[in-house]
């Protein structure tokens, strides 16, 4: 955080001084997908809110690989900084009808149309346009429509933060009873000592799930974590006085949400965040 000099500078910019251009954004995600009830999540396991109805409107399941931006339908509202300045998230909050942990991330790359029946390598590809050095980037498999009931494992071939291609993620469960439903986000652990991803070449299933479904791969960079203790409780992060330091939001960021619930109740969540330019 080199662009913000001190607390006085931050307060000045947050009130519109010195071209701070403050943004105070509200969002609301309903427990529905395309007007129908969203699938129940599994306690303690991440779910993607990308396809949830609300404000902003739902994101679509991608087909070909793409690098989404703040102009992509489904992205949380955000206007890139102007005049050579940078954007910084100063505060974030959320509440809802159930407790859990909300993760705000920049959706750097996504693809859909992958099959739960194919056991050869399925190409991901594409090129990210933000955080291209790769450090801190993570990946997950996002299920758009349920894959099969036979459990298997999934691995990812990727280029790490140092530009080493052919790295392989640790195999994790995929398909079966608890890793198949729509909205499920299955995190793909990186190889030992890796700290990020520059690109993803392909993913491979060890065996068929016996149901094609539709799933994809997402690469992202985490910006904020917000804990919600229970129904109606507000989780609050003040990055001015708390840790970690104020997160930088890259120009064009596709701000998106992951949800880790404490129960199987389908979430309805609303929240917001504040951004200044410096």
Backbone as CSV, one residue per row, in Angstrom:
resi,resn,N_x,N_y,N_z,CA_x,CA_y,CA_z,C_x,C_y,C_z
1,UNK,0.846,-1.187,0.000,0.000,0.000,0.000,0.879,1.234,0.000
2,UNK,1.379,1.615,-1.137,2.295,2.758,-1.231,1.589,4.038,-1.640
3,UNK,0.403,3.917,-2.233,-0.257,5.103,-2.766,-0.961,5.905,-1.683
4,UNK,-1.367,5.264,-0.568,-1.998,5.961,0.539,-0.923,6.283,1.575
5,UNK,-0.741,7.558,1.880,0.400,7.948,2.700,0.161,7.756,4.186
6,UNK,-1.052,8.105,4.680,-1.338,7.985,6.106,-2.848,8.046,6.309
7,UNK,-3.284,7.966,7.590,-4.712,7.976,7.902,-5.369,9.277,7.440
8,UNK,-4.698,10.391,7.600,-5.279,11.670,7.168,-5.538,11.676,5.663
9,UNK,-4.586,11.143,4.912,-4.752,11.047,3.462,-5.944,10.157,3.128
10,UNK,-6.074,9.021,3.839,-7.173,8.094,3.582,-8.522,8.732,3.894
11,UNK,-8.615,9.423,5.042,-9.871,10.094,5.399,-10.224,11.146,4.360
12,UNK,-9.249,11.899,3.923,-9.479,12.924,2.906,-10.029,12.307,1.629
13,UNK,-9.403,11.223,1.170,-9.850,10.573,-0.066,-11.220,9.908,0.108
14,UNK,-11.484,9.363,1.299,-12.762,8.698,1.550,-13.931,9.662,1.540
15,UNK,-13.653,10.938,1.740,-14.702,11.953,1.694,-14.700,12.726,0.381
16,UNK,-13.936,12.227,-0.595,-13.961,12.794,-1.933,-12.839,13.754,-2.234
17,UNK,-11.961,14.001,-1.270,-10.859,14.909,-1.517,-9.728,14.269,-2.296
18,UNK,-8.921,15.110,-2.922,-7.719,14.664,-3.633,-8.013,13.543,-4.629
19,UNK,-9.125,13.661,-5.338,-9.533,12.670,-6.347,-9.700,11.270,-5.756
20,UNK,-10.171,11.172,-4.506,-10.386,9.869,-3.893,-11.492,9.057,-4.533
21,UNK,-12.479,9.771,-5.146,-13.582,9.113,-5.862,-14.129,7.919,-5.081
22,UNK,-14.636,8.119,-3.865,-15.088,6.988,-3.052,-16.278,6.258,-3.678
23,UNK,-16.269,4.960,-3.528,-17.379,4.113,-3.953,-17.904,3.368,-2.725
24,UNK,-19.209,3.456,-2.483,-19.861,2.720,-1.405,-20.933,1.847,-2.051
25,UNK,-20.637,0.551,-2.139,-21.407,-0.372,-2.981,-22.260,-1.303,-2.122
26,UNK,-23.513,-1.501,-2.524,-24.423,-2.453,-1.884,-24.707,-3.596,-2.852
27,UNK,-24.781,-4.828,-2.330,-25.156,-5.975,-3.152,-26.073,-6.895,-2.355
28,UNK,-26.822,-7.745,-3.066,-27.796,-8.646,-2.425,-27.938,-9.905,-3.262
29,UNK,-27.689,-11.060,-2.661,-27.842,-12.324,-3.364,-28.999,-13.127,-2.768
30,UNK,-29.966,-13.495,-3.636,-31.150,-14.246,-3.230,-30.888,-15.752,-3.327
31,UNK,-31.636,-16.586,-2.592,-31.413,-18.030,-2.610,-32.084,-18.718,-3.798
32,UNK,-31.899,-18.141,-4.996,-32.556,-18.663,-6.192,-31.599,-18.584,-7.379
33,UNK,-31.759,-19.507,-8.310,-30.995,-19.525,-9.550,-31.991,-19.607,-10.700
34,UNK,-31.978,-18.601,-11.570,-32.928,-18.524,-12.689,-34.368,-18.669,-12.206
35,UNK,-34.661,-18.073,-11.036,-36.018,-18.062,-10.515,-36.408,-19.281,-9.718
36,UNK,-35.598,-20.320,-9.707,-35.893,-21.541,-8.957,-35.013,-21.605,-7.715
37,UNK,-35.460,-22.378,-6.718,-34.698,-22.487,-5.477,-33.300,-23.031,-5.751
38,UNK,-32.300,-22.401,-5.167,-30.922,-22.866,-5.319,-30.723,-24.164,-4.543
39,UNK,-29.775,-24.997,-4.971,-29.511,-26.248,-4.245,-28.999,-25.968,-2.828
40,UNK,-29.306,-26.864,-1.909,-28.801,-26.716,-0.552,-27.298,-26.924,-0.534
41,UNK,-26.563,-26.076,0.168,-25.125,-26.278,0.297,-24.829,-27.358,1.328
42,UNK,-23.557,-27.669,1.514,-23.119,-28.629,2.517,-22.291,-27.873,3.544
43,UNK,-22.620,-28.041,4.815,-21.949,-27.302,5.872,-20.437,-27.490,5.799
44,UNK,-19.723,-26.379,5.816,-18.275,-26.412,5.821,-17.627,-26.564,4.467
45,UNK,-18.428,-26.699,3.397,-17.868,-26.889,2.064,-18.246,-25.705,1.176
46,UNK,-17.279,-25.141,0.443,-17.539,-23.910,-0.311,-18.579,-24.085,-1.415
47,UNK,-19.361,-23.044,-1.604,-20.321,-22.960,-2.702,-20.098,-21.638,-3.416
48,UNK,-20.332,-21.626,-4.722,-20.202,-20.405,-5.513,-21.555,-19.714,-5.610
49,UNK,-21.560,-18.389,-5.435,-22.784,-17.604,-5.595,-22.857,-16.962,-6.974
50,UNK,-21.999,-17.375,-7.904,-21.927,-16.770,-9.231,-23.265,-16.786,-9.959
51,UNK,-24.008,-17.893,-9.853,-25.268,-18.027,-10.594,-26.488,-17.585,-9.780
52,UNK,-26.302,-17.100,-8.558,-27.426,-16.696,-7.730,-28.075,-15.427,-8.295
53,UNK,-29.418,-15.393,-8.238,-30.159,-14.193,-8.603,-29.891,-13.082,-7.585
54,UNK,-30.223,-11.869,-7.969,-30.113,-10.760,-7.036,-29.559,-9.516,-7.675
55,UNK,-28.864,-8.735,-6.881,-28.238,-7.490,-7.314,-26.755,-7.575,-6.976
56,UNK,-25.878,-7.772,-7.947,-26.132,-7.775,-9.391,-26.855,-9.041,-9.836
57,UNK,-27.312,-9.041,-11.092,-27.995,-10.205,-11.628,-27.030,-11.366,-11.768
58,UNK,-27.586,-12.554,-11.992,-26.802,-13.782,-11.988,-25.780,-13.821,-13.116
59,UNK,-24.636,-14.409,-12.834,-23.664,-14.710,-13.869,-24.052,-15.983,-14.589
60,UNK,-23.678,-16.093,-15.848,-23.993,-17.274,-16.648,-22.889,-18.315,-16.508
61,UNK,-23.263,-19.575,-16.663,-22.254,-20.624,-16.752,-21.478,-20.414,-18.045
62,UNK,-20.165,-20.220,-17.981,-19.408,-19.967,-19.215,-19.354,-21.207,-20.090
63,UNK,-19.088,-20.997,-21.354,-18.915,-22.114,-22.279,-17.431,-22.212,-22.631
64,UNK,-16.960,-21.332,-23.478,-15.524,-21.292,-23.782,-14.780,-20.551,-22.675
65,UNK,-13.464,-20.693,-22.657,-12.655,-20.027,-21.645,-12.681,-18.518,-21.864
66,UNK,-12.719,-17.761,-20.761,-12.776,-16.305,-20.850,-12.143,-15.700,-19.610
67,UNK,-11.699,-14.446,-19.731,-11.181,-13.677,-18.609,-12.212,-12.612,-18.268
68,UNK,-13.115,-12.880,-17.318,-14.189,-11.927,-17.024,-13.653,-10.635,-16.416
69,UNK,-14.444,-9.576,-16.532,-14.077,-8.264,-16.012,-15.252,-7.675,-15.231
70,UNK,-15.105,-6.427,-14.789,-16.195,-5.757,-14.088,-17.378,-5.478,-15.001
71,UNK,-17.212,-5.660,-16.316,-18.324,-5.493,-17.260,-19.070,-6.806,-17.510
72,UNK,-18.584,-7.917,-16.959,-19.214,-9.220,-17.156,-20.451,-9.331,-16.278
73,UNK,-21.571,-9.760,-16.842,-22.790,-9.953,-16.058,-22.525,-10.926,-14.917
74,UNK,-22.907,-10.532,-13.713,-22.662,-11.342,-12.527,-21.603,-10.749,-11.625
75,UNK,-20.732,-9.878,-12.155,-19.697,-9.247,-11.342,-20.317,-8.245,-10.377
76,UNK,-19.810,-8.175,-9.143,-20.258,-7.146,-8.208,-19.872,-5.768,-8.730
77,UNK,-20.669,-4.752,-8.426,-20.397,-3.420,-8.972,-19.024,-2.896,-8.552
78,UNK,-18.304,-2.358,-9.511,-16.981,-1.774,-9.265,-16.576,-0.978,-10.488
79,UNK,-16.117,0.267,-10.266,-15.619,1.112,-11.340,-14.112,1.268,-11.181
80,UNK,-13.368,0.941,-12.242,-11.912,1.032,-12.186,-11.465,2.472,-11.947
81,UNK,-10.321,2.611,-11.307,-9.772,3.929,-10.996,-9.381,4.665,-12.271
82,UNK,-9.403,5.978,-12.209,-9.002,6.803,-13.344,-7.773,7.629,-13.020
83,UNK,-7.265,8.324,-13.999,-6.178,9.266,-13.797,-4.894,8.666,-13.288
84,UNK,-4.647,7.379,-13.635,-3.426,6.738,-13.189,-3.444,6.317,-11.729
85,UNK,-4.613,6.438,-11.065,-4.717,6.045,-9.659,-5.026,4.545,-9.541
86,UNK,-4.993,4.035,-8.294,-5.308,2.642,-8.004,-6.492,2.574,-7.045
87,UNK,-7.186,1.424,-7.032,-8.359,1.247,-6.176,-7.996,0.409,-4.957
88,UNK,-8.552,0.811,-3.779,-8.253,0.122,-2.520,-9.557,-0.110,-1.764
89,UNK,-9.786,-1.348,-1.301,-10.967,-1.659,-0.495,-10.673,-1.312,0.957
90,UNK,-11.458,-0.403,1.523,-11.199,0.047,2.886,-12.075,-0.654,3.919
91,UNK,-13.274,-1.060,3.525,-14.195,-1.735,4.448,-15.059,-2.716,3.668
92,UNK,-15.562,-3.744,4.366,-16.502,-4.690,3.765,-17.387,-5.258,4.866
93,UNK,-18.657,-5.528,4.543,-19.570,-6.088,5.529,-20.556,-7.012,4.832
94,UNK,-21.191,-7.901,5.609,-22.216,-8.777,5.062,-23.077,-9.316,6.197
95,UNK,-24.310,-9.672,5.872,-25.226,-10.318,6.808,-26.191,-11.176,6.012
96,UNK,-26.965,-12.011,6.690,-27.882,-12.881,5.957,-28.747,-13.709,6.887
97,UNK,-29.403,-14.712,6.316,-30.356,-15.529,7.067,-29.699,-16.729,7.732
98,UNK,-28.389,-16.886,7.525,-27.672,-18.018,8.099,-26.209,-17.630,8.264
99,UNK,-25.503,-18.290,9.172,-24.113,-17.973,9.408,-23.176,-18.713,8.469
100,UNK,-21.983,-18.171,8.339,-20.960,-18.788,7.500,-19.839,-17.798,7.245
101,UNK,-19.004,-18.122,6.294,-17.899,-17.252,5.910,-18.033,-16.866,4.447
102,UNK,-17.999,-15.583,4.171,-18.081,-15.069,2.814,-16.677,-14.718,2.335
103,UNK,-16.351,-15.125,1.114,-15.060,-14.828,0.507,-15.301,-13.982,-0.733
104,UNK,-14.732,-12.775,-0.740,-14.797,-11.896,-1.910,-13.511,-12.091,-2.704
105,UNK,-13.642,-12.401,-3.991,-12.454,-12.661,-4.804,-12.604,-12.042,-6.189
106,UNK,-11.469,-11.848,-6.844,-11.445,-11.385,-8.229,-11.450,-12.624,-9.125
107,UNK,-12.493,-12.754,-9.925,-12.653,-13.918,-10.812,-11.819,-13.659,-12.072
108,UNK,-10.615,-14.220,-12.103,-9.650,-13.903,-13.148,-9.912,-14.638,-14.455
109,UNK,-10.399,-15.868,-14.360,-10.582,-16.705,-15.556,-11.612,-17.769,-15.243
110,UNK,-12.437,-18.109,-16.227,-13.368,-19.225,-16.026,-13.682,-19.917,-17.342
111,UNK,-14.123,-21.157,-17.202,-14.539,-21.970,-18.339,-15.634,-22.915,-17.848
112,UNK,-16.529,-23.300,-18.725,-17.546,-24.300,-18.417,-17.565,-25.348,-19.511
113,UNK,-18.602,-26.164,-19.506,-18.757,-27.161,-20.549,-17.867,-28.378,-20.401
114,UNK,-17.240,-28.552,-19.233,-16.437,-29.748,-19.005,-17.348,-30.883,-18.537
115,UNK,-16.916,-32.122,-18.766,-17.779,-33.282,-18.548,-17.283,-34.159,-17.406
116,UNK,-18.231,-34.633,-16.600,-17.920,-35.571,-15.535,-17.730,-36.991,-16.021
117,UNK,-17.870,-37.225,-17.333,-17.682,-38.564,-17.900,-16.316,-38.760,-18.553
118,UNK,-15.627,-37.675,-18.874,-14.388,-37.755,-19.652,-13.204,-38.016,-18.708
119,UNK,-12.393,-39.009,-19.056,-11.250,-39.365,-18.204,-9.906,-38.980,-18.813
120,UNK,-9.899,-38.425,-20.006,-8.675,-37.856,-20.571,-8.586,-36.383,-20.171
121,UNK,-7.430,-35.768,-20.394,-7.244,-34.368,-20.017,-8.219,-33.470,-20.772
122,UNK,-8.891,-32.585,-20.052,-9.808,-31.613,-20.652,-9.142,-30.237,-20.593
123,UNK,-9.032,-29.603,-21.745,-8.283,-28.351,-21.865,-8.989,-27.195,-21.163
124,UNK,-8.207,-26.382,-20.456,-8.688,-25.135,-19.861,-8.157,-23.965,-20.686
125,UNK,-6.855,-23.697,-20.611,-6.246,-22.654,-21.434,-6.654,-21.260,-21.021
126,UNK,-6.614,-20.336,-21.980,-6.949,-18.946,-21.703,-5.786,-18.179,-21.112
127,UNK,-5.951,-16.852,-21.019,-4.907,-15.965,-20.504,-5.520,-14.982,-19.531
128,UNK,-4.950,-14.876,-18.339,-5.459,-13.911,-17.372,-4.901,-12.522,-17.682
129,UNK,-5.638,-11.499,-17.295,-5.252,-10.121,-17.589,-4.944,-9.324,-16.325
130,UNK,-5.150,-9.931,-15.152,-4.871,-9.276,-13.873,-4.060,-10.233,-12.997
131,UNK,-3.222,-9.674,-12.164,-2.340,-10.473,-11.306,-1.630,-11.561,-12.109
132,UNK,-1.079,-11.137,-13.231,-0.507,-12.088,-14.191,0.747,-12.785,-13.657
133,UNK,1.395,-12.221,-12.634,2.541,-12.896,-12.033,2.158,-14.176,-11.332
134,UNK,0.891,-14.288,-10.956,0.360,-15.535,-10.437,0.365,-15.697,-8.937
135,UNK,1.214,-14.979,-8.213,1.306,-15.188,-6.776,-0.016,-14.873,-6.091
136,UNK,-0.503,-15.812,-5.287,-1.763,-15.632,-4.583,-2.984,-16.108,-5.336
137,UNK,-2.843,-16.433,-6.616,-3.989,-16.940,-7.372,-4.319,-18.370,-6.947
138,UNK,-5.603,-18.690,-6.906,-6.060,-20.030,-6.551,-7.034,-20.521,-7.613
139,UNK,-7.430,-21.789,-7.530,-8.340,-22.356,-8.529,-9.336,-23.287,-7.860
140,UNK,-10.508,-23.384,-8.470,-11.499,-24.350,-7.996,-12.341,-24.837,-9.163
141,UNK,-12.871,-26.054,-9.002,-13.839,-26.594,-9.954,-15.218,-26.120,-9.526
142,UNK,-15.954,-25.491,-10.435,-17.310,-25.013,-10.146,-18.309,-25.863,-10.918
143,UNK,-19.257,-26.448,-10.199,-20.249,-27.315,-10.842,-21.479,-26.484,-11.184
144,UNK,-21.841,-26.471,-12.470,-22.986,-25.698,-12.954,-24.249,-26.544,-13.026
145,UNK,-24.136,-27.810,-13.381,-25.232,-28.772,-13.241,-24.616,-30.082,-12.799
146,UNK,-25.341,-30.832,-11.983,-24.784,-31.955,-11.235,-24.087,-32.985,-12.114
147,UNK,-22.896,-33.392,-11.673,-22.193,-34.508,-12.309,-22.680,-35.805,-11.672
148,UNK,-22.021,-36.923,-11.985,-22.534,-38.222,-11.589,-22.325,-38.597,-10.126
149,UNK,-22.928,-39.705,-9.751,-22.932,-40.158,-8.360,-21.770,-41.079,-8.020
150,UNK,-20.910,-41.371,-8.995,-19.730,-42.190,-8.731,-18.559,-41.282,-8.375
151,UNK,-17.973,-41.497,-7.201,-16.887,-40.647,-6.750,-15.579,-40.937,-7.460
152,UNK,-14.816,-39.884,-7.706,-13.492,-40.019,-8.310,-12.618,-38.900,-7.754
153,UNK,-11.498,-38.607,-8.393,-10.654,-37.475,-8.000,-10.358,-36.608,-9.217
154,UNK,-10.019,-35.360,-8.954,-9.701,-34.402,-10.009,-8.336,-33.787,-9.723
155,UNK,-7.533,-33.616,-10.768,-6.245,-32.924,-10.674,-6.162,-31.876,-11.770
156,UNK,-5.246,-30.935,-11.594,-5.088,-29.808,-12.508,-3.625,-29.701,-12.915
157,UNK,-3.368,-29.492,-14.211,-2.029,-29.203,-14.712,-1.942,-27.697,-14.941
158,UNK,-0.919,-27.066,-14.353,-0.864,-25.596,-14.378,0.573,-25.098,-14.410
159,UNK,0.712,-23.807,-14.679,1.995,-23.111,-14.591,2.006,-22.321,-13.292
160,UNK,3.046,-22.518,-12.475,3.055,-21.906,-11.146,3.503,-20.443,-11.184
161,UNK,3.631,-19.849,-10.016,3.947,-18.422,-9.880,5.332,-18.074,-10.396
162,UNK,6.202,-19.070,-10.548,7.549,-18.838,-11.067,7.677,-19.168,-12.544
163,UNK,6.562,-19.487,-13.194,6.577,-19.787,-14.619,6.911,-21.229,-14.944
164,UNK,6.898,-22.119,-13.944,7.171,-23.538,-14.187,5.905,-24.226,-14.661
165,UNK,5.907,-24.704,-15.902,4.735,-25.384,-16.439,4.752,-26.853,-16.030
166,UNK,3.608,-27.515,-16.182,3.526,-28.934,-15.879,3.387,-29.258,-14.412
167,UNK,3.142,-28.254,-13.567,2.861,-28.538,-12.158,1.509,-29.235,-12.053
168,UNK,1.359,-30.097,-11.061,0.121,-30.859,-10.894,-0.438,-30.641,-9.497
169,UNK,-1.705,-30.295,-9.421,-2.340,-30.078,-8.123,-2.540,-31.409,-7.408
170,UNK,-2.751,-31.333,-6.112,-3.068,-32.524,-5.321,-4.470,-33.002,-5.684
171,UNK,-4.633,-34.306,-5.909,-5.939,-34.843,-6.247,-6.924,-34.702,-5.092
172,UNK,-8.157,-34.275,-5.416,-9.212,-34.128,-4.411,-10.487,-34.796,-4.919
173,UNK,-11.390,-35.096,-3.988,-12.625,-35.799,-4.320,-13.481,-34.991,-5.287
174,UNK,-14.126,-35.714,-6.193,-14.995,-35.093,-7.204,-16.095,-36.074,-7.539
175,UNK,-17.335,-35.580,-7.678,-18.462,-36.473,-7.931,-18.865,-37.202,-6.657
176,UNK,-19.733,-38.192,-6.800,-20.177,-38.935,-5.630,-21.212,-38.163,-4.825
177,UNK,-21.346,-38.523,-3.557,-22.432,-37.997,-2.733,-22.299,-36.513,-2.434
178,UNK,-21.111,-36.048,-2.088,-20.963,-34.690,-1.569,-20.185,-33.741,-2.463
179,UNK,-19.829,-34.168,-3.670,-18.992,-33.333,-4.532,-19.545,-33.296,-5.960
180,UNK,-20.850,-33.138,-6.071,-21.457,-33.225,-7.399,-22.529,-32.173,-7.665
181,UNK,-23.105,-31.553,-6.632,-24.284,-30.718,-6.812,-23.943,-29.361,-7.418
182,UNK,-24.927,-28.765,-8.093,-24.744,-27.439,-8.686,-24.372,-26.422,-7.612
183,UNK,-23.556,-25.487,-7.963,-22.979,-24.402,-7.167,-21.779,-24.847,-6.339
184,UNK,-21.505,-26.159,-6.280,-20.381,-26.647,-5.475,-19.059,-26.084,-6.003
185,UNK,-18.209,-25.578,-5.115,-16.889,-25.070,-5.471,-15.854,-25.972,-4.806
186,UNK,-15.116,-26.725,-5.620,-14.155,-27.696,-5.104,-12.754,-27.132,-5.281
187,UNK,-12.144,-26.706,-4.175,-10.830,-26.078,-4.240,-9.778,-27.087,-4.683
188,UNK,-8.845,-26.627,-5.517,-7.808,-27.486,-6.082,-6.466,-27.110,-5.449
189,UNK,-5.980,-27.885,-4.475,-4.752,-27.544,-3.756,-3.536,-27.588,-4.675
190,UNK,-2.672,-26.585,-4.565,-1.483,-26.526,-5.401,-0.428,-27.523,-4.915
191,UNK,0.532,-27.788,-5.786,1.636,-28.672,-5.426,2.447,-28.063,-4.285
192,UNK,3.180,-28.900,-3.576,3.980,-28.452,-2.439,4.885,-27.291,-2.823
193,UNK,4.901,-26.260,-1.966,5.754,-25.066,-2.091,5.292,-24.072,-3.142
194,UNK,4.222,-24.363,-3.887,3.689,-23.389,-4.837,2.801,-22.384,-4.104
195,UNK,2.808,-21.131,-4.592,2.033,-20.069,-3.953,1.108,-19.357,-4.931
196,UNK,0.946,-19.880,-6.137,0.061,-19.224,-7.089,0.056,-19.892,-8.441
197,UNK,-0.720,-19.297,-9.360,-0.958,-19.871,-10.685,-0.889,-18.764,-11.725
198,UNK,-0.120,-18.992,-12.776,-0.114,-18.076,-13.917,-1.090,-18.522,-15.004
199,UNK,-1.221,-19.819,-15.198,-2.145,-20.343,-16.212,-2.489,-21.788,-15.877
200,UNK,-3.599,-22.253,-16.430,-4.050,-23.629,-16.224,-4.136,-24.308,-17.587
201,UNK,-3.404,-25.392,-17.742,-3.408,-26.090,-19.021,-4.618,-27.018,-19.164
202,UNK,-4.892,-27.832,-18.137,-5.954,-28.824,-18.262,-6.337,-29.353,-16.894
203,UNK,-7.455,-30.102,-16.868,-7.848,-30.863,-15.673,-8.108,-32.298,-16.112
204,UNK,-7.950,-33.224,-15.170,-8.150,-34.640,-15.484,-8.902,-35.320,-14.343
205,UNK,-9.913,-36.105,-14.701,-10.621,-36.948,-13.737,-10.006,-38.337,-13.757
206,UNK,-9.793,-38.918,-12.587,-9.189,-40.243,-12.514,-10.119,-41.316,-13.050
207,UNK,-11.425,-41.078,-12.975,-12.425,-42.024,-13.485,-13.701,-41.250,-13.758
208,UNK,-14.617,-41.862,-14.474,-15.891,-41.222,-14.784,-16.773,-41.146,-13.538
209,UNK,-17.533,-40.057,-13.427,-18.532,-39.962,-12.365,-19.845,-40.623,-12.781
210,UNK,-19.892,-41.121,-14.010,-21.076,-41.765,-14.634,-22.224,-40.786,-14.819
211,UNK,-21.896,-39.519,-14.909,-22.879,-38.491,-15.225,-22.150,-37.267,-15.734
212,UNK,-22.429,-36.842,-16.974,-21.646,-35.768,-17.591,-21.801,-34.451,-16.853
213,UNK,-23.043,-34.060,-16.557,-23.284,-32.773,-15.943,-22.628,-31.636,-16.716
214,UNK,-22.296,-30.580,-16.026,-21.583,-29.437,-16.602,-20.782,-28.785,-15.487
215,UNK,-19.461,-28.804,-15.622,-18.650,-28.116,-14.637,-17.557,-27.325,-15.338
216,UNK,-16.898,-26.480,-14.590,-15.829,-25.674,-15.152,-14.737,-25.441,-14.142
217,UNK,-13.753,-24.676,-14.543,-12.633,-24.312,-13.682,-12.581,-22.792,-13.570
218,UNK,-12.338,-22.307,-12.375,-12.234,-20.873,-12.105,-10.877,-20.595,-11.474
219,UNK,-10.204,-19.537,-11.936,-9.015,-19.029,-11.267,-9.362,-17.685,-10.644
220,UNK,-8.933,-17.472,-9.420,-9.262,-16.221,-8.752,-8.160,-15.750,-7.824
221,UNK,-8.380,-14.559,-7.267,-7.476,-13.998,-6.257,-8.330,-13.448,-5.129
222,UNK,-8.118,-13.944,-3.907,-8.929,-13.546,-2.760,-8.621,-12.099,-2.360
223,UNK,-9.685,-11.344,-2.058,-9.549,-9.965,-1.598,-9.985,-9.782,-0.155
224,UNK,-11.079,-10.482,0.272,-11.624,-10.243,1.608,-12.306,-11.497,2.135
225,UNK,-12.224,-11.677,3.455,-12.962,-12.707,4.168,-13.870,-12.024,5.167
226,UNK,-15.130,-12.469,5.248,-16.082,-11.866,6.178,-16.820,-12.985,6.901
227,UNK,-16.680,-13.061,8.207,-17.382,-14.061,8.998,-18.732,-13.549,9.450
228,UNK,-19.787,-14.365,9.276,-21.141,-14.042,9.727,-21.510,-15.074,10.788
229,UNK,-21.699,-14.615,12.044,-21.879,-15.543,13.148,-23.185,-16.291,13.135
230,UNK,-24.241,-15.721,12.582,-25.549,-16.357,12.563,-26.558,-15.462,11.886
231,UNK,-27.804,-15.927,11.823,-28.852,-15.185,11.129,-28.986,-13.766,11.688
232,UNK,-28.904,-12.790,10.798,-29.071,-11.399,11.190,-27.835,-10.743,11.763
233,UNK,-26.802,-11.530,12.053,-25.554,-10.933,12.545,-24.784,-10.318,11.388
234,UNK,-24.109,-9.221,11.659,-23.318,-8.566,10.621,-21.844,-8.875,10.813
235,UNK,-21.208,-9.338,9.737,-19.765,-9.479,9.723,-19.160,-8.216,9.140
236,UNK,-18.103,-7.724,9.749,-17.546,-6.423,9.364,-16.038,-6.510,9.311
237,UNK,-15.437,-5.981,8.246,-13.983,-5.876,8.146,-13.605,-4.427,7.906
238,UNK,-12.774,-3.898,8.793,-12.247,-2.552,8.645,-10.759,-2.689,8.347
239,UNK,-10.394,-2.458,7.085,-9.003,-2.654,6.680,-8.122,-1.459,7.020
240,UNK,-8.731,-0.392,7.517,-7.949,0.777,7.896,-7.205,0.506,9.197
241,UNK,-7.897,-0.113,10.171,-7.295,-0.350,11.483,-7.005,-1.818,11.749
242,UNK,-7.552,-2.736,10.940,-7.369,-4.160,11.179,-6.476,-4.801,10.139
243,UNK,-6.247,-6.100,10.336,-5.439,-6.874,9.401,-6.353,-7.716,8.524
244,UNK,-5.969,-8.089,7.271,-4.711,-7.681,6.638,-4.766,-6.238,6.164
245,UNK,-3.679,-5.755,5.561,-3.645,-4.373,5.099,-4.645,-4.161,3.977
246,UNK,-4.882,-2.925,3.628,-5.933,-2.568,2.679,-5.735,-3.289,1.346
247,UNK,-6.708,-4.112,0.906,-6.543,-4.865,-0.339,-6.615,-3.962,-1.576
248,UNK,-5.704,-4.180,-2.487,-5.733,-3.477,-3.766,-6.662,-4.218,-4.713
249,UNK,-7.494,-3.471,-5.445,-8.391,-4.048,-6.445,-7.868,-3.642,-7.813
250,UNK,-7.488,-4.610,-8.605,-6.941,-4.319,-9.925,-8.013,-3.763,-10.858
251,UNK,-7.606,-2.886,-11.773,-8.531,-2.356,-12.770,-9.220,-3.498,-13.503
252,UNK,-10.538,-3.358,-13.689,-11.299,-4.364,-14.413,-11.658,-5.581,-13.602
253,UNK,-11.414,-5.580,-12.294,-11.644,-6.768,-11.475,-13.089,-7.241,-11.543
254,UNK,-13.250,-8.555,-11.682,-14.573,-9.201,-11.665,-14.818,-9.690,-10.242
255,UNK,-15.333,-8.810,-9.377,-15.534,-9.141,-7.973,-16.675,-10.144,-7.829
256,UNK,-16.400,-11.243,-7.123,-17.321,-12.379,-7.050,-17.312,-12.954,-5.638
257,UNK,-18.214,-13.921,-5.367,-18.426,-14.413,-4.010,-18.381,-15.932,-3.923
258,UNK,-17.675,-16.429,-2.906,-17.777,-17.817,-2.471,-18.388,-17.815,-1.072
259,UNK,-19.106,-18.894,-0.751,-19.792,-18.978,0.537,-19.450,-20.310,1.192
260,UNK,-19.003,-20.265,2.450,-18.733,-21.475,3.226,-19.730,-21.487,4.383
261,UNK,-20.797,-22.304,4.305,-21.886,-22.235,5.281,-21.602,-23.037,6.541
262,UNK,-22.327,-22.693,7.617,-22.256,-23.511,8.822,-23.442,-24.458,8.928
263,UNK,-24.434,-24.314,8.032,-25.569,-25.236,7.976,-25.885,-25.513,6.507
264,UNK,-26.887,-26.355,6.277,-27.294,-26.686,4.910,-28.374,-25.748,4.374
265,UNK,-28.687,-24.694,5.100,-29.698,-23.733,4.645,-29.188,-22.955,3.441
266,UNK,-30.021,-22.845,2.407,-29.649,-22.043,1.238,-29.539,-20.582,1.662
267,UNK,-28.418,-19.921,1.376,-28.202,-18.580,1.918,-28.916,-17.482,1.142
268,UNK,-29.357,-16.491,1.867,-29.683,-15.184,1.296,-28.783,-14.191,2.010
269,UNK,-27.954,-13.472,1.259,-26.905,-12.653,1.856,-26.926,-11.267,1.217
270,UNK,-26.731,-10.260,2.034,-26.566,-8.914,1.521,-25.347,-8.300,2.184
271,UNK,-24.739,-7.366,1.473,-23.532,-6.770,2.012,-23.113,-5.553,1.219
272,UNK,-21.894,-5.129,1.440,-21.375,-3.968,0.743,-19.898,-3.792,1.017
273,UNK,-19.316,-2.815,0.378,-17.914,-2.510,0.590,-17.652,-1.062,0.178
274,UNK,-16.544,-0.535,0.683,-16.148,0.835,0.369,-14.788,0.795,-0.326
275,UNK,-14.622,1.651,-1.331,-13.403,1.698,-2.128,-12.989,3.157,-2.291
276,UNK,-11.694,3.412,-2.220,-11.170,4.734,-2.558,-10.074,4.596,-3.604
277,UNK,-9.796,5.687,-4.284,-8.723,5.724,-5.265,-7.547,6.535,-4.723
278,UNK,-6.345,6.083,-5.063,-5.153,6.821,-4.647,-4.047,6.562,-5.631
